[in-house]
């Protein structure tokens, strides 16, 4: 699997639009653009949720629920593992699933 498998690219009114099935997959086109620009672009998502949580909160909660570990610490650690220069970190199960 490659990063380009995680999104569809369309041009709408002269603007590049990237469509993903799951909101966390928006990192894939973002990182490819980031590499071309040499700086971090803004990421704008259009989505509707009533359950807005910090990144990786759901996964961290599931992982720590039974053993009582620190959910926030695990969520922060998962975020730190993402490296925009390394496709492997973006294709990890924690990010893709």
C-alpha positions as CSV (number, residue, x, y, z in Angstrom):
1,X,0.0,0.0,0.0
2,X,1.2,3.5,-0.8
3,X,0.0,6.9,0.5
4,X,-1.7,7.6,-2.9
5,X,-4.0,4.6,-2.2
6,X,-5.6,6.4,0.7
7,X,-7.3,9.3,-1.2
8,X,-8.9,10.4,-4.4
9,X,-7.6,13.6,-6.0
10,X,-10.0,16.0,-7.9
11,X,-9.7,19.5,-9.2
12,X,-12.7,21.6,-8.3
13,X,-12.8,25.1,-9.6
14,X,-9.1,25.2,-10.1
15,X,-8.4,23.9,-6.6
16,X,-6.9,20.6,-5.6
17,X,-9.3,18.6,-3.5
18,X,-8.4,15.3,-1.8
19,X,-11.2,13.0,-0.7
20,X,-10.6,10.3,1.9
21,X,-12.9,7.7,3.4
22,X,-11.6,8.2,7.0
23,X,-10.5,11.6,8.4
24,X,-7.2,10.4,9.6
25,X,-6.3,9.4,6.0
26,X,-6.1,13.1,5.2
27,X,-2.5,13.0,6.4
28,X,-1.6,11.1,3.2
29,X,-2.2,13.9,0.7
30,X,-1.0,16.5,3.2
31,X,2.3,14.8,3.6
32,X,2.9,14.5,-0.1
33,X,2.2,18.2,-0.5
34,X,4.4,19.0,2.5
35,X,7.3,17.3,0.8
36,X,6.8,19.3,-2.4
37,X,6.4,22.7,-0.6
38,X,9.2,22.4,1.9
39,X,6.9,23.8,4.5
40,X,3.8,22.6,6.3
41,X,0.5,23.6,4.5
42,X,-2.7,24.2,6.3
43,X,-5.0,21.1,6.4
44,X,-8.7,22.0,6.1
45,X,-11.2,19.2,6.6
46,X,-14.9,19.3,5.9
47,X,-16.6,16.8,8.1
48,X,-19.4,16.6,10.6
49,X,-19.0,14.9,14.0
50,X,-20.6,15.3,17.3
51,X,-17.7,13.2,18.8
52,X,-14.6,15.4,18.3
53,X,-11.6,14.0,20.2
54,X,-7.9,14.6,20.1
55,X,-5.9,12.5,17.7
56,X,-5.6,8.9,18.6
57,X,-7.9,9.3,21.7
58,X,-10.2,6.4,20.6
59,X,-7.3,3.9,20.0
60,X,-5.5,5.0,23.1
61,X,-8.7,4.6,25.2
62,X,-9.2,1.1,23.9
63,X,-5.6,0.1,24.5
64,X,-5.5,1.5,28.1
65,X,-9.0,0.7,29.3
66,X,-8.2,-2.7,30.8
67,X,-4.7,-2.1,32.2
68,X,-5.3,1.4,33.6
69,X,-2.4,3.0,31.7
70,X,-2.5,6.8,30.9
71,X,-4.7,7.2,27.8
72,X,-3.4,10.8,27.1
73,X,0.2,9.7,27.4
74,X,-0.4,6.9,24.8
75,X,-2.3,9.3,22.5
76,X,0.5,11.8,22.6
77,X,3.1,9.1,22.0
78,X,1.2,7.9,18.9
79,X,1.1,11.4,17.5
80,X,4.9,11.7,18.1
81,X,5.5,8.5,16.0
82,X,4.2,10.2,12.8
83,X,7.1,11.4,10.7
84,X,6.1,13.3,7.5
85,X,9.3,12.1,5.9
86,X,8.6,8.4,6.5
87,X,5.8,6.7,4.6
88,X,6.0,3.7,7.0
89,X,5.0,5.8,10.0
90,X,2.0,7.1,8.0
91,X,1.0,3.7,6.9
92,X,1.1,2.1,10.3
93,X,-2.1,0.4,11.5
94,X,-2.6,3.2,14.2
95,X,-2.8,5.8,11.4
96,X,-4.4,3.9,8.5
97,X,-7.1,2.0,10.4
